[in-house]
Amino acid sequence: MTSGTAARAPFLVLLDVDSTLIEDEVIELIADYAGVTAEVTEVTERAMAGELDFEESLRHRVALLEGVSAADVASVVDRVVVTEGVPELVAGVHDAGGYIAAVSGGFHEILDELGDRLGLDRWRANRFEISDGKLTGRVSGPIIGREAKRETLLEWAEELGVDPSRTVAIGD
């Protein structure tokens, strides 16, 4: 393959969301509505320090959010700050013939609107379990953690016809 051909070959840039695509930790913004921000932040810090695995910490943090309304969750997207340069990155990747996507240990309830607004090609995240318009304190479906992020990168690369060597993952 010549360098000119390589430059035209498709590529995939995959971003994490919290503290990468956006400046915020979404679960902490949602915790404001439950009055448990300090508790959620403490569990997040313990997980980042390696004291808890991601799945355990996510379940614990989501349990603290039980009773928050789906409407409050949806309103969090208006408080999210997109990381400086992300819109330009999305445009640059597309202009160069690549794909840009996001996979998150965060939540579809926020990422769906962000993905559309930013023009991402694909995205995947966890889902809150919601009953009667309120969070139940549980996650619905499989948890998107480290291994699921890796599997998502490989799955999307295959679907998009991108050689795995032409992928870039940014974030954790």
Salt bridges, closest charged atoms under 4 A:
ASP16 OD1 - LYS149 NZ 2.91
ASP32 OD2 - ARG79 NH2 2.59
GLU42 OE2 - ARG46 NE 3.83
GLU51 OE1 - ARG46 NE 3.24
GLU55 OE1 - ARG59 NH1 3.56
ASP112 OD1 - HIS108 ND1 2.69
GLU113 OE2 - ARG117 NH2 3.51
ASP121 OD2 - HIS94 NE2 2.80
GLU129 OE2 - ARG138 NH2 2.61
GLU147 OE2 - ARG150 NH2 2.71
GLU155 OE2 - ARG124 NH2 2.99
GLU159 OE1 - ARG122 NH1 2.26
ASP172 OD1 - LYS149 NZ 3.33
